[in-house]
Amino acid sequence: MGSEDDFETAYVTRSEVREMIAVGQREGVFTDEEHLMLQRLLRFSNRTAKETMVPRLDVVGVPADADLSEAVRTAVESGFTQLPVYEETLDEIVGIVHVLDLLAARERGEDPSLRDLVDPPYVVPESKDVDELLAELRAERGRMAVVVDEFGTTSGIITIEDVVEEIIGEILTETETVPIRWLDDDVALVRGELSVHAVNEALEVDLPETGEYESIAGFVFARVGRVLEEGESVTHDGVRLVVETVDNNRILEVQVELPEGTTEEEDFSDPRS
């Protein structure tokens, strides 16, 4: 039988695995896509529900008192196959309804209450580990969880698709726009809700990921400390972020201009001055 030392040396650290992956890419063992996926797998176990969820502002749901036709119409217009069903607000989600159950009821000529068609909501805290959540959703044969904060307020929702995207990258539907679009060799247009982590990974920059924000829009807000207007910008370590599109005080798009080999101090630029 092996000694205790043999047992300990049978394991490698996360940094050692990361180095092996890097060597594998340099030696041509992995393609760029395989290298990126392996990196995502390493980070996967450290992700939480809060970092992965669809934020409350983007959640599409239907009131529990809505009729069948309204629910079907909401599903068709949003492109989602599952919808949270709530009482007064999204803080009172009574369940999740699937579009197939809606269509089946309509096909039978029924007009039931949505409350009778929903599956009970699977509620998790913001701090829930994503890998644990994936296992639980599979065990429960569910595809969506409701994420709540420490006060029980709905923060967002998370689906199995959201979790899978953490590993293989974003899965786009026909109605979704590309999250990052290159405008030039060193200029990219980024959707505001994209996480800072994803931006760092895709653009190979090093914006701070620790703070009271998750998205690139939140990062810009945090740096300036107020609502921004289109054209305003902030610079961090040579990376200039220009607010491209704003709607109802929400940053929808940010133009990211990569540095040209120089490092600048953090700076804020107001085009009105």
ROMARGU-329029 format. One record per residue (C-alpha): x, y, z; residue number from 0; residue in one letter. Coordinates in nm, 4 decimals, decimal comma. Each point is the difference from the previous one (the first is absolute). Layout:
# ROMARGU-329029
PT; X; Y; Z; firo; mido
PT; X; Y; Z; NUM; A;
...
END
This chain:
# ROMARGU-329029
PT; X; Y; Z; firo; mido
PT; 0,0000; 0,0000; 0,0000; 0; M;
PT; 0,1169; 0,3574; -0,0673; 1; G;
PT; 0,1253; 0,2308; 0,2688; 2; S;
PT; -0,1647; 0,3239; 0,1109; 3; E;
PT; 0,2541; 0,1903; -0,2098; 4; D;
PT; -0,1032; -0,2000; -0,3067; 5; D;
PT; -0,3629; 0,0863; 0,0712; 6; F;
PT; 0,0748; 0,3712; 0,0268; 7; E;
PT; 0,2135; 0,0145; -0,3154; 8; T;
PT; -0,2799; -0,1650; -0,2002; 9; A;
PT; -0,1794; 0,3343; 0,0052; 10; Y;
PT; 0,0840; 0,3210; -0,1797; 11; V;
PT; -0,0948; 0,3557; 0,0839; 12; T;
PT; -0,2292; 0,2197; -0,2058; 13; R;
PT; 0,2970; 0,2162; -0,1021; 14; S;
PT; 0,1872; -0,3093; -0,1206; 15; E;
PT; -0,2964; -0,1053; -0,2124; 16; V;
PT; -0,0227; 0,3535; -0,1391; 17; R;
PT; 0,3691; -0,0116; -0,0937; 18; E;
PT; -0,0442; -0,3377; -0,1700; 19; M;
PT; -0,2853; 0,1412; -0,2040; 20; I;
PT; 0,2127; 0,2997; -0,1001; 21; A;
PT; 0,2859; -0,2295; -0,1057; 22; V;
PT; -0,2456; -0,2149; -0,1932; 23; G;
PT; -0,1184; 0,3013; -0,1971; 24; Q;
PT; 0,3557; 0,1166; -0,0728; 25; R;
PT; 0,0939; -0,3476; -0,1203; 26; E;
PT; -0,3061; -0,0245; -0,2215; 27; G;
PT; -0,1686; -0,2729; 0,2054; 28; V;
PT; -0,3115; 0,2151; 0,0479; 29; F;
PT; -0,1711; 0,2272; -0,2477; 30; T;
PT; -0,0847; 0,3550; 0,1103; 31; D;
PT; -0,3619; -0,1057; 0,0548; 32; E;
PT; 0,1000; -0,3042; 0,2076; 33; E;
PT; 0,2426; 0,2128; 0,2029; 34; H;
PT; -0,2733; 0,2544; 0,0757; 35; L;
PT; -0,2458; -0,2703; 0,1044; 36; M;
PT; 0,2526; -0,1616; 0,2328; 37; L;
PT; 0,0667; 0,3374; 0,1610; 38; Q;
PT; -0,3735; 0,0486; 0,0528; 39; R;
PT; -0,0246; -0,3451; 0,1581; 40; L;
PT; 0,2704; 0,0936; 0,2505; 41; L;
PT; -0,1883; 0,3145; 0,1001; 42; R;
PT; -0,3401; -0,1691; -0,0054; 43; F;
PT; 0,0160; -0,1327; 0,3573; 44; S;
PT; 0,0624; 0,3509; 0,1339; 45; N;
PT; -0,3054; 0,1601; -0,1590; 46; R;
PT; -0,3129; 0,0878; 0,1966; 47; T;
PT; -0,3635; 0,0337; -0,0981; 48; A;
PT; 0,0236; 0,3788; 0,0301; 49; K;
PT; 0,2861; 0,0110; -0,2514; 50; E;
PT; -0,1813; -0,2225; -0,2499; 51; T;
PT; -0,3690; 0,0916; 0,0305; 52; M;
PT; -0,2190; 0,2068; -0,2281; 53; V;
PT; -0,0487; 0,3200; 0,2064; 54; P;
PT; -0,3471; 0,0951; 0,1179; 55; R;
PT; -0,0202; 0,2909; -0,2448; 56; L;
PT; 0,0242; -0,2449; -0,2910; 57; D;
PT; -0,2378; -0,2634; 0,1378; 58; V;
PT; -0,3128; -0,0555; -0,2102; 59; V;
PT; -0,2934; -0,1393; 0,1960; 60; G;
PT; -0,3799; -0,0052; -0,0012; 61; V;
PT; -0,2482; 0,0987; 0,2721; 62; P;
PT; -0,1803; -0,2940; 0,1588; 63; A;
PT; -0,3332; 0,1587; -0,0971; 64; D;
PT; 0,0916; 0,0183; -0,3706; 65; A;
PT; -0,2071; -0,2132; -0,2335; 66; D;
PT; 0,1384; -0,2793; -0,2172; 67; L;
PT; 0,0185; 0,2126; -0,3148; 68; S;
PT; 0,2021; 0,2726; 0,1728; 69; E;
PT; 0,2448; -0,2558; 0,1387; 70; A;
PT; 0,0480; -0,1625; -0,3414; 71; V;
PT; 0,0481; 0,3400; -0,1610; 72; R;
PT; 0,2614; 0,0968; 0,2593; 73; T;
PT; 0,1899; -0,3237; -0,0610; 74; A;
PT; -0,0076; 0,0455; -0,3779; 75; V;
PT; 0,1039; 0,3664; 0,0093; 76; E;
PT; 0,2829; -0,0609; 0,2479; 77; S;
PT; 0,1226; -0,3192; -0,1629; 78; G;
PT; 0,0178; -0,1773; 0,3381; 79; F;
PT; -0,1423; -0,3479; 0,0516; 80; T;
PT; -0,0366; 0,0458; 0,3768; 81; Q;
PT; -0,1449; 0,2939; 0,1872; 82; L;
PT; -0,0197; 0,0890; 0,3690; 83; P;
PT; -0,3581; 0,0514; 0,1143; 84; V;
PT; -0,0421; 0,2588; 0,2760; 85; Y;
PT; -0,2727; 0,1573; 0,2121; 86; E;
PT; 0,0511; 0,3749; 0,0509; 87; E;
PT; 0,3731; 0,0281; -0,0748; 88; T;
PT; 0,2969; -0,2223; -0,0875; 89; L;
PT; 0,0609; -0,0295; 0,3752; 90; D;
PT; -0,3077; -0,2255; 0,0098; 91; E;
PT; 0,0781; -0,2646; -0,2611; 92; I;
PT; -0,2466; -0,2873; 0,0406; 93; V;
PT; 0,1528; -0,2301; -0,2577; 94; G;
PT; 0,1462; -0,0566; -0,3442; 95; I;
PT; -0,2178; -0,0757; -0,3022; 96; V;
PT; 0,1216; -0,1666; -0,3194; 97; H;
PT; -0,1305; 0,1142; -0,3369; 98; V;
PT; -0,0793; -0,3622; -0,0948; 99; L;
PT; -0,2427; -0,0232; 0,2929; 100; D;
PT; -0,1603; 0,3264; -0,1106; 101; L;
PT; -0,0425; -0,1228; -0,3574; 102; L;
PT; -0,1291; -0,3388; 0,1135; 103; A;
PT; -0,2686; 0,1657; 0,2149; 104; A;
PT; -0,1016; 0,2244; -0,2890; 105; R;
PT; -0,0127; -0,2979; -0,2365; 106; E;
PT; -0,2394; -0,1743; 0,2373; 107; R;
PT; -0,2217; 0,3065; -0,0020; 108; G;
PT; 0,0623; 0,0666; 0,3672; 109; E;
PT; 0,0532; 0,3343; 0,1705; 110; D;
PT; 0,1531; -0,0932; 0,3364; 111; P;
PT; 0,1585; 0,2291; 0,2525; 112; S;
PT; 0,3733; 0,0288; -0,0519; 113; L;
PT; 0,0367; -0,1002; 0,3641; 114; R;
PT; -0,1235; -0,3470; -0,0996; 115; D;
PT; 0,2629; -0,0388; -0,2730; 116; L;
PT; 0,3146; 0,1068; 0,1824; 117; V;
PT; 0,2727; -0,2107; 0,1530; 118; D;
PT; 0,1090; 0,1149; 0,3480; 119; P;
PT; 0,2867; 0,2496; -0,0138; 120; P;
PT; 0,3459; -0,1245; 0,0934; 121; Y;
PT; 0,1420; 0,2810; 0,2138; 122; V;
PT; 0,3725; 0,0435; 0,0705; 123; V;
PT; 0,2112; 0,2722; 0,1655; 124; P;
PT; 0,2300; 0,2281; -0,1989; 125; E;
PT; 0,3000; -0,1747; 0,1570; 126; S;
PT; -0,0961; -0,3433; -0,1350; 127; K;
PT; 0,2880; -0,1738; -0,1786; 128; D;
PT; -0,0881; -0,0465; -0,3651; 129; V;
PT; 0,1404; -0,3537; -0,0182; 130; D;
PT; -0,2167; -0,1052; 0,2948; 131; E;
PT; -0,3018; 0,1707; -0,1551; 132; L;
PT; 0,0493; -0,1840; -0,3289; 133; L;
PT; 0,0018; -0,3340; 0,1805; 134; A;
PT; -0,3111; 0,0929; 0,1997; 135; E;
PT; -0,1934; 0,1181; -0,3046; 136; L;
PT; 0,0811; -0,3234; -0,1797; 137; R;
PT; -0,1069; -0,2038; 0,3041; 138; A;
PT; -0,3254; 0,1977; 0,0239; 139; E;
PT; -0,0497; -0,0251; -0,3775; 140; R;
PT; -0,0353; 0,3759; -0,0020; 141; G;
PT; 0,1445; 0,2530; -0,2399; 142; R;
PT; -0,0428; 0,3274; 0,1879; 143; M;
PT; 0,0689; 0,1309; 0,3497; 144; A;
PT; -0,1044; 0,3252; 0,1656; 145; V;
PT; 0,2921; 0,1854; 0,1615; 146; V;
PT; -0,0731; 0,2061; 0,3132; 147; V;
PT; 0,2118; 0,2314; 0,2131; 148; D;
PT; 0,0444; -0,0123; 0,3774; 149; E;
PT; -0,3358; 0,1732; 0,0496; 150; F;
PT; -0,1921; -0,2465; -0,2172; 151; G;
PT; -0,0380; 0,2499; -0,2845; 152; T;
PT; 0,0236; -0,1432; -0,3509; 153; T;
PT; 0,3363; 0,0924; -0,1532; 154; S;
PT; -0,0439; -0,1917; -0,3242; 155; G;
PT; -0,0399; -0,3428; -0,1514; 156; I;
PT; 0,2486; -0,2591; -0,1164; 157; I;
PT; -0,0536; -0,2812; -0,2490; 158; T;
PT; 0,2009; -0,3047; -0,0983; 159; I;
PT; 0,0819; 0,1869; -0,3213; 160; E;
PT; 0,1548; 0,2828; 0,2042; 161; D;
PT; 0,2162; -0,2538; 0,1818; 162; V;
PT; 0,1065; -0,1726; -0,3221; 163; V;
PT; 0,0974; 0,3381; -0,1458; 164; E;
PT; 0,2482; 0,0374; 0,2858; 165; E;
PT; 0,1885; -0,2959; -0,1473; 166; I;
PT; -0,0413; 0,0128; -0,3773; 167; I;
PT; -0,0713; 0,3686; -0,0511; 168; G;
PT; -0,3186; 0,1909; -0,0744; 169; E;
PT; -0,2783; -0,1788; -0,1869; 170; I;
PT; -0,1818; 0,2457; -0,2217; 171; L;
PT; -0,3641; -0,0311; -0,1002; 172; T;
PT; -0,1270; 0,1460; -0,3257; 173; E;
PT; -0,1127; 0,3167; 0,1775; 174; T;
PT; 0,3188; 0,0640; 0,1989; 175; E;
PT; 0,2845; 0,2234; -0,1085; 176; T;
PT; 0,3655; -0,0954; 0,0162; 177; V;
PT; 0,1326; 0,0971; 0,3473; 178; P;
PT; 0,3324; 0,1298; -0,1361; 179; I;
PT; 0,0415; 0,1448; -0,3477; 180; R;
PT; 0,3396; 0,1146; -0,1281; 181; W;
PT; -0,0103; 0,3398; -0,1690; 182; L;
PT; 0,3752; 0,0178; -0,0618; 183; D;
PT; 0,3160; -0,1879; 0,0962; 184; D;
PT; 0,0023; 0,1636; 0,3431; 185; D;
PT; -0,3597; 0,1197; 0,0418; 186; V;
PT; -0,2944; -0,2199; 0,1013; 187; A;
PT; -0,3668; 0,0703; 0,0699; 188; L;
PT; -0,1154; -0,1876; 0,3104; 189; V;
PT; -0,3497; -0,0566; 0,1363; 190; R;
PT; -0,0382; 0,1741; 0,3347; 191; G;
PT; -0,1284; -0,3057; 0,1868; 192; E;
PT; 0,3023; -0,2105; -0,0912; 193; L;
PT; 0,2052; -0,0868; 0,3081; 194; S;
PT; 0,3373; 0,1627; 0,0586; 195; V;
PT; 0,1393; -0,3520; 0,0236; 196; H;
PT; -0,1221; -0,0814; -0,3519; 197; A;
PT; 0,1363; 0,3278; -0,1387; 198; V;
PT; 0,3406; -0,0639; 0,1558; 199; N;
PT; 0,0051; -0,3471; -0,1471; 200; E;
PT; -0,1132; 0,0950; -0,3485; 201; A;
PT; 0,2039; 0,3204; -0,0401; 202; L;
PT; 0,3011; -0,1158; 0,2016; 203; E;
PT; -0,0113; 0,2994; 0,2330; 204; V;
PT; 0,0190; 0,0170; 0,3788; 205; D;
PT; -0,2878; 0,2125; 0,1276; 206; L;
PT; -0,0736; -0,0463; 0,3738; 207; P;
PT; -0,2547; -0,2760; 0,0631; 208; E;
PT; -0,0405; 0,0617; 0,3736; 209; T;
PT; -0,2501; 0,2651; 0,0997; 210; G;
PT; -0,3688; 0,0755; 0,0395; 211; E;
PT; -0,0647; -0,0819; -0,3640; 212; Y;
PT; -0,0041; -0,2963; -0,2368; 213; E;
PT; -0,0449; 0,1515; -0,3474; 214; S;
PT; 0,2142; 0,2314; -0,2080; 215; I;
PT; -0,2764; 0,2618; 0,0315; 216; A;
PT; 0,0162; -0,0376; 0,3790; 217; G;
PT; 0,3771; 0,0440; -0,0109; 218; F;
PT; -0,0371; 0,3307; -0,1866; 219; V;
PT; -0,2697; 0,1183; 0,2432; 220; F;
PT; 0,2184; -0,0916; 0,2971; 221; A;
PT; 0,2979; 0,1921; -0,1383; 222; R;
PT; -0,1959; 0,3194; -0,0642; 223; V;
PT; -0,2507; -0,0170; 0,2848; 224; G;
PT; -0,2993; 0,1359; -0,1886; 225; R;
PT; -0,2257; -0,0607; -0,2990; 226; V;
PT; 0,1969; 0,0472; -0,3214; 227; L;
PT; -0,0985; 0,1424; -0,3342; 228; E;
PT; 0,0908; -0,1215; -0,3454; 229; E;
PT; 0,3519; 0,1029; -0,0959; 230; G;
PT; 0,1384; 0,0142; 0,3523; 231; E;
PT; 0,2956; -0,2250; 0,0700; 232; S;
PT; 0,2260; -0,1401; 0,2692; 233; V;
PT; 0,3543; -0,1296; -0,0420; 234; T;
PT; 0,1603; -0,2743; 0,2074; 235; H;
PT; 0,3590; -0,1126; -0,0558; 236; D;
PT; -0,0063; 0,1221; -0,3580; 237; G;
PT; -0,3372; -0,1595; -0,0833; 238; V;
PT; -0,2519; 0,2696; -0,0962; 239; R;
PT; -0,3693; -0,0795; 0,0432; 240; L;
PT; -0,2396; 0,2314; -0,1814; 241; V;
PT; -0,3732; -0,0063; 0,0756; 242; V;
PT; -0,1527; -0,0689; -0,3406; 243; E;
PT; -0,3723; -0,0552; 0,0649; 244; T;
PT; -0,2146; 0,0936; 0,3017; 245; V;
PT; -0,3711; -0,0667; 0,0515; 246; D;
PT; -0,1889; 0,1105; 0,3127; 247; N;
PT; 0,3251; 0,0483; 0,1949; 248; N;
PT; 0,1137; -0,3490; -0,0983; 249; R;
PT; 0,3225; -0,0487; -0,1954; 250; I;
PT; -0,0793; -0,2338; -0,2888; 251; L;
PT; 0,3297; 0,0152; -0,1902; 252; E;
PT; 0,3575; 0,0933; 0,0846; 253; V;
PT; 0,2747; 0,0589; -0,2523; 254; Q;
PT; 0,3281; -0,1441; 0,1266; 255; V;
PT; 0,3174; 0,1489; -0,1436; 256; E;
PT; 0,3089; -0,2078; 0,0710; 257; L;
PT; 0,3303; 0,1663; 0,0905; 258; P;
PT; 0,2748; 0,0475; -0,2539; 259; E;
PT; 0,2758; -0,1271; 0,2251; 260; G;
PT; -0,0110; 0,2897; 0,2487; 261; T;
PT; -0,1413; -0,0044; 0,3512; 262; T;
PT; -0,2079; 0,2943; 0,1119; 263; E;
PT; -0,1261; 0,1034; 0,3379; 264; E;
PT; -0,3697; -0,0506; 0,0681; 265; E;
PT; -0,1871; 0,2970; -0,1444; 266; D;
PT; -0,3530; 0,1206; -0,0700; 267; F;
PT; -0,0958; 0,1922; -0,3100; 268; S;
PT; -0,3133; 0,2101; -0,0404; 269; D;
PT; -0,0687; 0,1029; -0,3622; 270; P;
PT; -0,2043; 0,2980; 0,1230; 271; R;
PT; 0,3072; 0,1744; 0,1437; 272; S;
END
